């Protein structure tokens, strides 16, 4: 059964992309998102944890118990989160192909 496509918010997509590498705690996610976006996306802790709650509620990520420190929570992608990320990446790949066909990239000449 194919899931009806709903695009992820940019912050949620960025978090899933950061977690595709390895499980991470909040600060690591913030830094990876910043690195992945080349500094264009800067998450506040409030935005991060709001999105983490939604991603967890949708079963796209899960919390891990990797340390005895209750202040440091680690998260990882679930199979559903990886599927959502892959679906999103496919959408972007198709969009980039279409943009290339239409020659609408900045600096591209017809």
BADO-426015 format. One line per 5 residues: their letters; for each residue x, y, z of N, C-alpha, C, CB. Coordinates in steps of 0.2 Angstrom, whole numbers, plus 5000, padded with zeros to 4 digits. Glycine has a CB too. Example, Ala and Ser with C-alpha at 12.3 -4.5 7.8 and 13.67 -1.06 7.14 Angstrom:
BEGIN
as = 5066/4972/5039/5062/4978/5039/5066/4984/5039/5057/4978/5045; 5064/4989/5035/5068/4995/5036/5064/5000/5039/5070/4997/5029
REM end
This chain:
BEGIN
xxxxx = 5004/4994/5000/5000/5000/5000/5004/5006/5000/4995/5000/5006; 5003/5011/4995/5008/5016/4995/5005/5022/4999/5008/5019/4987; 5009/5025/5003/5007/5031/5007/5006/5037/5003/5013/5032/5013; 5001/5041/5005/5000/5047/5002/5006/5052/5004/4993/5050/5003; 5008/5055/4999/5014/5059/5000/5012/5066/5003/5018/5060/4994
xxxxx = 5016/5067/5009/5015/5074/5012/5022/5076/5013/5011/5074/5018; 5024/5082/5010/5031/5084/5011/5033/5086/5019/5032/5090/5007; 5039/5084/5021/5041/5085/5028/5043/5093/5028/5047/5081/5029; 5042/5096/5034/5044/5102/5035/5052/5102/5035/5042/5105/5042; 5055/5108/5033/5062/5108/5032/5066/5106/5038/5064/5115/5030
xxxxx = 5064/5108/5044/5067/5106/5050/5067/5099/5051/5064/5110/5056; 5061/5096/5050/5060/5088/5051/5065/5085/5046/5053/5086/5050; 5065/5087/5040/5069/5084/5035/5076/5084/5037/5068/5087/5028; 5078/5090/5039/5085/5091/5041/5087/5087/5047/5086/5099/5043; 5083/5086/5052/5084/5081/5057/5085/5074/5055/5079/5082/5063
xxxxx = 5080/5072/5051/5081/5065/5048/5087/5064/5044/5075/5063/5044; 5089/5069/5040/5095/5068/5036/5101/5068/5041/5096/5075/5032; 5101/5072/5046/5107/5072/5051/5107/5065/5055/5106/5077/5057; 5102/5062/5056/5101/5055/5060/5103/5050/5055/5095/5054/5063; 5103/5051/5048/5104/5046/5044/5112/5043/5044/5103/5048/5036
xxxxx = 5116/5047/5047/5123/5045/5048/5124/5041/5054/5127/5051/5049; 5121/5042/5060/5122/5039/5066/5117/5042/5071/5129/5039/5068; 5116/5038/5077/5112/5041/5082/5116/5047/5085/5111/5036/5088; 5112/5052/5087/5115/5058/5089/5110/5061/5095/5115/5063/5084; 5114/5065/5099/5110/5069/5104/5108/5076/5102/5114/5069/5111
xxxxx = 5104/5080/5105/5102/5086/5103/5107/5091/5100/5098/5089/5108; 5112/5092/5104/5117/5097/5101/5121/5094/5095/5123/5098/5107; 5122/5088/5095/5125/5085/5089/5121/5086/5083/5127/5077/5090; 5114/5085/5084/5109/5086/5078/5110/5093/5076/5102/5084/5081; 5109/5098/5081/5110/5105/5079/5116/5106/5075/5110/5109/5085
xxxxx = 5122/5104/5077/5128/5105/5073/5128/5102/5066/5134/5103/5077; 5125/5096/5066/5125/5092/5059/5121/5096/5054/5123/5085/5060; 5115/5098/5057/5110/5102/5052/5114/5108/5050/5104/5103/5056; 5117/5111/5054/5121/5118/5052/5126/5116/5047/5124/5121/5058; 5130/5110/5048/5135/5108/5043/5132/5106/5037/5139/5103/5046
xxxxx = 5127/5102/5037/5123/5100/5031/5121/5105/5027/5118/5095/5033; 5118/5110/5030/5115/5116/5026/5120/5122/5025/5109/5119/5030; 5126/5120/5026/5132/5125/5025/5130/5132/5029/5133/5126/5018; 5127/5131/5035/5126/5137/5039/5119/5140/5037/5131/5142/5038; 5115/5138/5033/5109/5141/5031/5103/5139/5036/5107/5139/5024
xxxxx = 5104/5134/5039/5098/5132/5044/5102/5132/5051/5095/5125/5042; 5099/5136/5055/5102/5136/5062/5096/5135/5067/5105/5143/5064; 5096/5129/5070/5091/5127/5074/5091/5130/5081/5090/5119/5074; 5086/5132/5084/5086/5134/5091/5084/5127/5095/5081/5139/5093; 5086/5127/5101/5084/5120/5105/5076/5119/5105/5087/5121/5112
xxxxx = 5073/5125/5105/5065/5124/5105/5063/5121/5099/5062/5131/5106; 5065/5124/5093/5063/5121/5087/5065/5114/5086/5066/5125/5081; 5071/5112/5088/5074/5105/5088/5069/5101/5092/5081/5105/5091; 5068/5102/5098/5064/5098/5102/5057/5097/5100/5065/5099/5109; 5054/5103/5098/5047/5102/5095/5047/5098/5089/5045/5110/5093
xxxxx = 5052/5098/5085/5052/5093/5079/5053/5086/5081/5057/5096/5074; 5058/5085/5086/5059/5079/5088/5053/5076/5091/5065/5079/5094; 5049/5079/5095/5043/5076/5098/5038/5074/5092/5039/5082/5102; 5037/5078/5087/5033/5076/5081/5036/5070/5078/5032/5082/5077; 5042/5070/5076/5045/5065/5073/5045/5058/5077/5053/5066/5071
xxxxx = 5045/5059/5084/5045/5053/5088/5037/5051/5088/5047/5055/5095; 5033/5055/5088/5025/5054/5088/5023/5050/5082/5021/5060/5089; 5027/5052/5076/5025/5049/5070/5029/5042/5069/5027/5054/5064; 5033/5041/5074/5038/5035/5074/5043/5035/5068/5033/5029/5073; 5045/5041/5067/5051/5042/5062/5058/5041/5066/5050/5048/5058
xxxxx = 5058/5043/5072/5064/5042/5076/5062/5039/5083/5067/5049/5077; 5067/5036/5086/5066/5033/5093/5072/5036/5097/5066/5026/5092; 5070/5036/5104/5075/5038/5109/5079/5032/5111/5072/5041/5115; 5086/5033/5112/5090/5027/5114/5093/5029/5121/5096/5026/5109; 5094/5024/5125/5097/5025/5131/5105/5023/5130/5094/5020/5137
xxxxx = 5109/5027/5129/5116/5026/5127/5120/5028/5133/5118/5029/5121; 5118/5033/5138/5122/5035/5143/5118/5035/5150/5125/5042/5142; 5121/5036/5155/5117/5036/5162/5115/5043/5163/5122/5033/5167; 5117/5048/5159/5116/5055/5159/5109/5056/5157/5121/5059/5156; 5104/5058/5161/5097/5059/5159/5096/5065/5155/5092/5059/5165
xxxxx = 5101/5070/5155/5101/5076/5151/5103/5075/5144/5105/5081/5154; 5106/5069/5143/5108/5068/5136/5104/5062/5133/5116/5067/5136; 5100/5064/5128/5095/5059/5125/5098/5058/5118/5088/5061/5125; 5099/5052/5116/5101/5051/5109/5095/5048/5105/5106/5045/5109; 5095/5050/5099/5089/5048/5094/5092/5045/5088/5085/5054/5092
xxxxx = 5088/5040/5085/5090/5037/5079/5084/5036/5075/5094/5030/5080; 5085/5035/5068/5080/5034/5063/5077/5027/5064/5083/5035/5056; 5071/5027/5063/5067/5020/5063/5067/5018/5056/5060/5021/5067; 5064/5012/5054/5063/5010/5047/5058/5015/5044/5061/5003/5047; 5053/5017/5048/5048/5022/5045/5051/5029/5044/5042/5023/5050
xxxxx = 5056/5031/5048/5060/5037/5047/5064/5037/5041/5064/5039/5053; 5067/5031/5040/5072/5031/5034/5067/5030/5028/5076/5024/5034; 5062/5027/5028/5057/5027/5022/5055/5034/5020/5051/5022/5023; 5053/5038/5026/5050/5045/5025/5056/5049/5022/5048/5048/5031; 5062/5048/5024/5068/5052/5022/5069/5050/5014/5074/5051/5026
xxxxx = 5069/5044/5013/5070/5042/5006/5065/5044/5001/5070/5034/5005; 5058/5044/5003/5053/5047/4999/5054/5055/4998/5046/5046/5003; 5056/5058/5003/5058/5065/5002/5063/5066/4998/5059/5068/5009; 5069/5062/4998/5074/5063/4994/5072/5062/4986/5080/5058/4996; 5068/5057/4985/5066/5055/4979/5062/5061/4976/5061/5049/4979
xxxxx = 5058/5064/4980/5054/5070/4978/5059/5076/4976/5050/5073/4984; 5064/5077/4980/5069/5082/4978/5073/5080/4972/5074/5083/4984; 5075/5074/4971/5078/5071/4965/5074/5073/4959/5080/5064/4966; 5068/5071/4959/5063/5072/4953/5063/5080/4952/5057/5069/4955; 5063/5084/4957/5062/5091/4956/5068/5094/4953/5061/5095/4963
xxxxx = 5074/5091/4955/5081/5094/4952/5081/5092/4945/5086/5091/4956; 5079/5086/4943/5079/5084/4936/5074/5088/4932/5076/5076/4935; 5068/5090/4934/5064/5094/4931/5067/5101/4930/5057/5095/4935; 5070/5104/4935/5073/5110/4935/5079/5110/4930/5076/5112/4942; 5082/5105/4929/5088/5104/4924/5085/5104/4917/5092/5098/4926
xxxxx = 5079/5101/4916/5076/5100/4910/5073/5107/4908/5070/5095/4910; 5071/5111/4913/5068/5118/4911/5074/5123/4911/5063/5119/4916; 5080/5121/4913/5086/5126/4913/5084/5132/4918/5087/5128/4906; 5082/5130/4924/5080/5136/4928/5085/5136/4934/5073/5135/4931; 5091/5133/4934/5096/5134/4939/5099/5141/4938/5101/5128/4939
xxxxx = 5100/5144/4944/5104/5151/4943/5110/5150/4940/5105/5154/4950; 5112/5155/4935/5118/5155/4931/5118/5150/4926/5123/5153/4936; 5113/5146/4925/5112/5141/4919/5110/5145/4913/5108/5135/4921; 5113/5144/4907/5112/5147/4901/5108/5142/4896/5118/5150/4898; 5103/5145/4893/5100/5140/4888/5104/5139/4881/5093/5144/4886
REM end
